[in-house]
Amino acid sequence: MGITKKYKVLKNVTKKVKNIQKLFIKIEKLIKLWLFYEDIT
């Protein structure tokens, strides 16, 4: 019982971490785009 519960928690944690990483990648891209446009003007 305890082992399977820990496994489920671990799966949820890795899922959340992956989502956070995706979010950071999106933010990074937006910042790069913004800096690029700042350079043009």
CHARMM internal coordinates of N, CA and C (Angstrom, degrees):
IC EDIT
DIST 1 N 1 CA 1.4641
DIST 1 CA 1 C 1.5270
ANGL 1 N 1 CA 1 C 110.92
DIST 1 C 2 N 1.3281
ANGL 1 CA 1 C 2 N 115.95
DIHE 1 N 1 CA 1 C 2 N -50.61
DIST 2 N 2 CA 1.4635
ANGL 1 C 2 N 2 CA 120.49
DIHE 1 CA 1 C 2 N 2 CA -177.46
DIST 2 CA 2 C 1.5156
ANGL 2 N 2 CA 2 C 112.38
DIHE 1 C 2 N 2 CA 2 C -63.22
DIST 2 C 3 N 1.3436
ANGL 2 CA 2 C 3 N 115.73
DIHE 2 N 2 CA 2 C 3 N -39.13
DIST 3 N 3 CA 1.4692
ANGL 2 C 3 N 3 CA 120.28
DIHE 2 CA 2 C 3 N 3 CA -176.74
DIST 3 CA 3 C 1.5286
ANGL 3 N 3 CA 3 C 110.80
DIHE 2 C 3 N 3 CA 3 C -66.45
DIST 3 C 4 N 1.3326
ANGL 3 CA 3 C 4 N 116.60
DIHE 3 N 3 CA 3 C 4 N -45.66
DIST 4 N 4 CA 1.4678
ANGL 3 C 4 N 4 CA 119.79
DIHE 3 CA 3 C 4 N 4 CA -178.64
DIST 4 CA 4 C 1.5237
ANGL 4 N 4 CA 4 C 110.72
DIHE 3 C 4 N 4 CA 4 C -65.03
DIST 4 C 5 N 1.3338
ANGL 4 CA 4 C 5 N 116.22
DIHE 4 N 4 CA 4 C 5 N -35.89
DIST 5 N 5 CA 1.4645
ANGL 4 C 5 N 5 CA 120.23
DIHE 4 CA 4 C 5 N 5 CA 179.24
DIST 5 CA 5 C 1.5271
ANGL 5 N 5 CA 5 C 109.52
DIHE 4 C 5 N 5 CA 5 C -64.47
DIST 5 C 6 N 1.3313
ANGL 5 CA 5 C 6 N 116.56
DIHE 5 N 5 CA 5 C 6 N -44.88
DIST 6 N 6 CA 1.4634
ANGL 5 C 6 N 6 CA 120.88
DIHE 5 CA 5 C 6 N 6 CA 178.56
DIST 6 CA 6 C 1.5182
ANGL 6 N 6 CA 6 C 110.36
DIHE 5 C 6 N 6 CA 6 C -60.97
DIST 6 C 7 N 1.3273
ANGL 6 CA 6 C 7 N 116.46
DIHE 6 N 6 CA 6 C 7 N -40.58
DIST 7 N 7 CA 1.4625
ANGL 6 C 7 N 7 CA 121.56
DIHE 6 CA 6 C 7 N 7 CA -179.71
DIST 7 CA 7 C 1.5262
ANGL 7 N 7 CA 7 C 110.75
DIHE 6 C 7 N 7 CA 7 C -61.62
DIST 7 C 8 N 1.3392
ANGL 7 CA 7 C 8 N 116.18
DIHE 7 N 7 CA 7 C 8 N -43.66
DIST 8 N 8 CA 1.4687
ANGL 7 C 8 N 8 CA 120.61
DIHE 7 CA 7 C 8 N 8 CA 179.42
DIST 8 CA 8 C 1.5236
ANGL 8 N 8 CA 8 C 110.55
DIHE 7 C 8 N 8 CA 8 C -63.36
DIST 8 C 9 N 1.3231
ANGL 8 CA 8 C 9 N 115.96
DIHE 8 N 8 CA 8 C 9 N -42.91
DIST 9 N 9 CA 1.4703
ANGL 8 C 9 N 9 CA 120.60
DIHE 8 CA 8 C 9 N 9 CA 178.69
DIST 9 CA 9 C 1.5208
ANGL 9 N 9 CA 9 C 109.89
DIHE 8 C 9 N 9 CA 9 C -61.02
DIST 9 C 10 N 1.3354
ANGL 9 CA 9 C 10 N 115.78
DIHE 9 N 9 CA 9 C 10 N -44.23
DIST 10 N 10 CA 1.4636
ANGL 9 C 10 N 10 CA 120.87
DIHE 9 CA 9 C 10 N 10 CA 179.53
DIST 10 CA 10 C 1.5180
ANGL 10 N 10 CA 10 C 110.85
DIHE 9 C 10 N 10 CA 10 C -59.58
DIST 10 C 11 N 1.3329
ANGL 10 CA 10 C 11 N 116.65
DIHE 10 N 10 CA 10 C 11 N -43.82
DIST 11 N 11 CA 1.4649
ANGL 10 C 11 N 11 CA 121.45
DIHE 10 CA 10 C 11 N 11 CA 178.90
DIST 11 CA 11 C 1.5220
ANGL 11 N 11 CA 11 C 110.84
DIHE 10 C 11 N 11 CA 11 C -59.95
DIST 11 C 12 N 1.3302
ANGL 11 CA 11 C 12 N 115.86
DIHE 11 N 11 CA 11 C 12 N -44.18
DIST 12 N 12 CA 1.4658
ANGL 11 C 12 N 12 CA 120.49
DIHE 11 CA 11 C 12 N 12 CA 179.05
DIST 12 CA 12 C 1.5215
ANGL 12 N 12 CA 12 C 111.13
DIHE 11 C 12 N 12 CA 12 C -62.72
DIST 12 C 13 N 1.3204
ANGL 12 CA 12 C 13 N 116.25
DIHE 12 N 12 CA 12 C 13 N -41.18
DIST 13 N 13 CA 1.4656
ANGL 12 C 13 N 13 CA 120.80
DIHE 12 CA 12 C 13 N 13 CA -179.60
DIST 13 CA 13 C 1.5226
ANGL 13 N 13 CA 13 C 110.41
DIHE 12 C 13 N 13 CA 13 C -63.17
DIST 13 C 14 N 1.3363
ANGL 13 CA 13 C 14 N 117.20
DIHE 13 N 13 CA 13 C 14 N -47.00
DIST 14 N 14 CA 1.4634
ANGL 13 C 14 N 14 CA 120.06
DIHE 13 CA 13 C 14 N 14 CA -179.16
DIST 14 CA 14 C 1.5222
ANGL 14 N 14 CA 14 C 110.54
DIHE 13 C 14 N 14 CA 14 C -63.58
DIST 14 C 15 N 1.3277
ANGL 14 CA 14 C 15 N 116.97
DIHE 14 N 14 CA 14 C 15 N -35.81
DIST 15 N 15 CA 1.4625
ANGL 14 C 15 N 15 CA 121.87
DIHE 14 CA 14 C 15 N 15 CA 177.30
DIST 15 CA 15 C 1.5260
ANGL 15 N 15 CA 15 C 110.08
DIHE 14 C 15 N 15 CA 15 C -61.63
DIST 15 C 16 N 1.3335
ANGL 15 CA 15 C 16 N 115.66
DIHE 15 N 15 CA 15 C 16 N -46.32
DIST 16 N 16 CA 1.4646
ANGL 15 C 16 N 16 CA 120.70
DIHE 15 CA 15 C 16 N 16 CA -179.97
DIST 16 CA 16 C 1.5176
ANGL 16 N 16 CA 16 C 110.78
DIHE 15 C 16 N 16 CA 16 C -64.07
DIST 16 C 17 N 1.3182
ANGL 16 CA 16 C 17 N 116.56
DIHE 16 N 16 CA 16 C 17 N -41.63
DIST 17 N 17 CA 1.4661
ANGL 16 C 17 N 17 CA 120.89
DIHE 16 CA 16 C 17 N 17 CA 179.69
DIST 17 CA 17 C 1.5223
ANGL 17 N 17 CA 17 C 110.01
DIHE 16 C 17 N 17 CA 17 C -60.93
DIST 17 C 18 N 1.3253
ANGL 17 CA 17 C 18 N 116.99
DIHE 17 N 17 CA 17 C 18 N -44.00
DIST 18 N 18 CA 1.4668
ANGL 17 C 18 N 18 CA 121.30
DIHE 17 CA 17 C 18 N 18 CA 179.29
DIST 18 CA 18 C 1.5211
ANGL 18 N 18 CA 18 C 110.76
DIHE 17 C 18 N 18 CA 18 C -61.84
DIST 18 C 19 N 1.3295
ANGL 18 CA 18 C 19 N 116.99
DIHE 18 N 18 CA 18 C 19 N -41.21
DIST 19 N 19 CA 1.4628
ANGL 18 C 19 N 19 CA 121.20
DIHE 18 CA 18 C 19 N 19 CA 178.40
DIST 19 CA 19 C 1.5235
ANGL 19 N 19 CA 19 C 110.98
DIHE 18 C 19 N 19 CA 19 C -63.38
DIST 19 C 20 N 1.3375
ANGL 19 CA 19 C 20 N 116.22
DIHE 19 N 19 CA 19 C 20 N -41.20
DIST 20 N 20 CA 1.4611
ANGL 19 C 20 N 20 CA 120.92
DIHE 19 CA 19 C 20 N 20 CA 178.76
DIST 20 CA 20 C 1.5233
ANGL 20 N 20 CA 20 C 109.90
DIHE 19 C 20 N 20 CA 20 C -64.22
DIST 20 C 21 N 1.3421
ANGL 20 CA 20 C 21 N 116.78
DIHE 20 N 20 CA 20 C 21 N -41.51
DIST 21 N 21 CA 1.4641
ANGL 20 C 21 N 21 CA 120.68
DIHE 20 CA 20 C 21 N 21 CA 178.39
DIST 21 CA 21 C 1.5185
ANGL 21 N 21 CA 21 C 110.86
DIHE 20 C 21 N 21 CA 21 C -61.58
DIST 21 C 22 N 1.3278
ANGL 21 CA 21 C 22 N 117.40
DIHE 21 N 21 CA 21 C 22 N -42.03
DIST 22 N 22 CA 1.4684
ANGL 21 C 22 N 22 CA 121.69
DIHE 21 CA 21 C 22 N 22 CA 177.85
DIST 22 CA 22 C 1.5190
ANGL 22 N 22 CA 22 C 110.23
DIHE 21 C 22 N 22 CA 22 C -60.68
DIST 22 C 23 N 1.3289
ANGL 22 CA 22 C 23 N 115.55
DIHE 22 N 22 CA 22 C 23 N -42.59
DIST 23 N 23 CA 1.4590
ANGL 22 C 23 N 23 CA 121.48
DIHE 22 CA 22 C 23 N 23 CA 179.75
DIST 23 CA 23 C 1.5295
ANGL 23 N 23 CA 23 C 110.39
DIHE 22 C 23 N 23 CA 23 C -61.63
DIST 23 C 24 N 1.3377
ANGL 23 CA 23 C 24 N 116.78
DIHE 23 N 23 CA 23 C 24 N -44.64
DIST 24 N 24 CA 1.4525
ANGL 23 C 24 N 24 CA 120.71
DIHE 23 CA 23 C 24 N 24 CA 179.66
DIST 24 CA 24 C 1.5214
ANGL 24 N 24 CA 24 C 111.57
DIHE 23 C 24 N 24 CA 24 C -63.05
DIST 24 C 25 N 1.3330
ANGL 24 CA 24 C 25 N 116.95
DIHE 24 N 24 CA 24 C 25 N -38.74
DIST 25 N 25 CA 1.4611
ANGL 24 C 25 N 25 CA 121.05
DIHE 24 CA 24 C 25 N 25 CA 178.55
DIST 25 CA 25 C 1.5244
ANGL 25 N 25 CA 25 C 109.64
DIHE 24 C 25 N 25 CA 25 C -63.10
DIST 25 C 26 N 1.3313
ANGL 25 CA 25 C 26 N 116.97
DIHE 25 N 25 CA 25 C 26 N -42.44
DIST 26 N 26 CA 1.4677
ANGL 25 C 26 N 26 CA 121.32
DIHE 25 CA 25 C 26 N 26 CA 178.49
DIST 26 CA 26 C 1.5215
ANGL 26 N 26 CA 26 C 110.37
DIHE 25 C 26 N 26 CA 26 C -61.87
DIST 26 C 27 N 1.3398
ANGL 26 CA 26 C 27 N 116.61
DIHE 26 N 26 CA 26 C 27 N -45.52
DIST 27 N 27 CA 1.4629
ANGL 26 C 27 N 27 CA 121.32
DIHE 26 CA 26 C 27 N 27 CA -179.38
DIST 27 CA 27 C 1.5243
ANGL 27 N 27 CA 27 C 109.92
DIHE 26 C 27 N 27 CA 27 C -62.84
DIST 27 C 28 N 1.3367
ANGL 27 CA 27 C 28 N 116.42
DIHE 27 N 27 CA 27 C 28 N -42.26
DIST 28 N 28 CA 1.4620
ANGL 27 C 28 N 28 CA 121.57
DIHE 27 CA 27 C 28 N 28 CA 179.22
DIST 28 CA 28 C 1.5238
ANGL 28 N 28 CA 28 C 110.60
DIHE 27 C 28 N 28 CA 28 C -59.41
DIST 28 C 29 N 1.3298
ANGL 28 CA 28 C 29 N 116.47
DIHE 28 N 28 CA 28 C 29 N -45.14
DIST 29 N 29 CA 1.4647
ANGL 28 C 29 N 29 CA 121.29
DIHE 28 CA 28 C 29 N 29 CA 179.84
DIST 29 CA 29 C 1.5209
ANGL 29 N 29 CA 29 C 110.60
DIHE 28 C 29 N 29 CA 29 C -62.35
DIST 29 C 30 N 1.3340
ANGL 29 CA 29 C 30 N 116.37
DIHE 29 N 29 CA 29 C 30 N -42.98
DIST 30 N 30 CA 1.4627
ANGL 29 C 30 N 30 CA 120.75
DIHE 29 CA 29 C 30 N 30 CA 179.41
DIST 30 CA 30 C 1.5240
ANGL 30 N 30 CA 30 C 110.87
DIHE 29 C 30 N 30 CA 30 C -62.24
DIST 30 C 31 N 1.3277
ANGL 30 CA 30 C 31 N 116.79
DIHE 30 N 30 CA 30 C 31 N -43.17
DIST 31 N 31 CA 1.4648
ANGL 30 C 31 N 31 CA 121.00
DIHE 30 CA 30 C 31 N 31 CA 179.79
DIST 31 CA 31 C 1.5238
ANGL 31 N 31 CA 31 C 110.17
DIHE 30 C 31 N 31 CA 31 C -63.51
DIST 31 C 32 N 1.3265
ANGL 31 CA 31 C 32 N 117.32
DIHE 31 N 31 CA 31 C 32 N -43.29
DIST 32 N 32 CA 1.4664
ANGL 31 C 32 N 32 CA 121.33
DIHE 31 CA 31 C 32 N 32 CA 179.17
DIST 32 CA 32 C 1.5198
ANGL 32 N 32 CA 32 C 110.82
DIHE 31 C 32 N 32 CA 32 C -62.16
DIST 32 C 33 N 1.3279
ANGL 32 CA 32 C 33 N 116.50
DIHE 32 N 32 CA 32 C 33 N -43.76
DIST 33 N 33 CA 1.4658
ANGL 32 C 33 N 33 CA 121.02
DIHE 32 CA 32 C 33 N 33 CA 177.61
DIST 33 CA 33 C 1.5215
ANGL 33 N 33 CA 33 C 110.25
DIHE 32 C 33 N 33 CA 33 C -60.66
DIST 33 C 34 N 1.3259
ANGL 33 CA 33 C 34 N 116.01
DIHE 33 N 33 CA 33 C 34 N -45.89
DIST 34 N 34 CA 1.4567
ANGL 33 C 34 N 34 CA 121.81
DIHE 33 CA 33 C 34 N 34 CA -178.39
DIST 34 CA 34 C 1.5267
ANGL 34 N 34 CA 34 C 110.68
DIHE 33 C 34 N 34 CA 34 C -61.33
DIST 34 C 35 N 1.3260
ANGL 34 CA 34 C 35 N 116.44
DIHE 34 N 34 CA 34 C 35 N -45.47
DIST 35 N 35 CA 1.4671
ANGL 34 C 35 N 35 CA 120.59
DIHE 34 CA 34 C 35 N 35 CA 178.44
DIST 35 CA 35 C 1.5180
ANGL 35 N 35 CA 35 C 110.56
DIHE 34 C 35 N 35 CA 35 C -62.88
DIST 35 C 36 N 1.3222
ANGL 35 CA 35 C 36 N 116.34
DIHE 35 N 35 CA 35 C 36 N -38.38
DIST 36 N 36 CA 1.4603
ANGL 35 C 36 N 36 CA 121.75
DIHE 35 CA 35 C 36 N 36 CA 178.68
DIST 36 CA 36 C 1.5275
ANGL 36 N 36 CA 36 C 110.37
DIHE 35 C 36 N 36 CA 36 C -60.47
DIST 36 C 37 N 1.3270
ANGL 36 CA 36 C 37 N 116.34
DIHE 36 N 36 CA 36 C 37 N -46.64
DIST 37 N 37 CA 1.4688
ANGL 36 C 37 N 37 CA 120.56
DIHE 36 CA 36 C 37 N 37 CA 179.27
DIST 37 CA 37 C 1.5255
ANGL 37 N 37 CA 37 C 111.63
DIHE 36 C 37 N 37 CA 37 C -67.91
DIST 37 C 38 N 1.3207
ANGL 37 CA 37 C 38 N 116.81
DIHE 37 N 37 CA 37 C 38 N -33.72
DIST 38 N 38 CA 1.4630
ANGL 37 C 38 N 38 CA 120.67
DIHE 37 CA 37 C 38 N 38 CA 176.96
DIST 38 CA 38 C 1.5253
ANGL 38 N 38 CA 38 C 110.15
DIHE 37 C 38 N 38 CA 38 C -62.94
DIST 38 C 39 N 1.3186
ANGL 38 CA 38 C 39 N 116.79
DIHE 38 N 38 CA 38 C 39 N -37.96
DIST 39 N 39 CA 1.4660
ANGL 38 C 39 N 39 CA 121.44
DIHE 38 CA 38 C 39 N 39 CA 179.09
DIST 39 CA 39 C 1.5197
ANGL 39 N 39 CA 39 C 111.34
DIHE 38 C 39 N 39 CA 39 C -65.96
DIST 39 C 40 N 1.3192
ANGL 39 CA 39 C 40 N 117.18
DIHE 39 N 39 CA 39 C 40 N -37.18
DIST 40 N 40 CA 1.4635
ANGL 39 C 40 N 40 CA 121.35
DIHE 39 CA 39 C 40 N 40 CA -177.38
DIST 40 CA 40 C 1.5277
ANGL 40 N 40 CA 40 C 110.52
DIHE 39 C 40 N 40 CA 40 C -66.42
DIST 40 C 41 N 1.3290
ANGL 40 CA 40 C 41 N 116.75
DIHE 40 N 40 CA 40 C 41 N -45.92
DIST 41 N 41 CA 1.4646
ANGL 40 C 41 N 41 CA 120.39
DIHE 40 CA 40 C 41 N 41 CA -176.17
DIST 41 CA 41 C 1.5162
ANGL 41 N 41 CA 41 C 112.03
DIHE 40 C 41 N 41 CA 41 C -80.86
END
COOR INIT
IC SEED 1 N 1 CA 1 C
IC BUILD
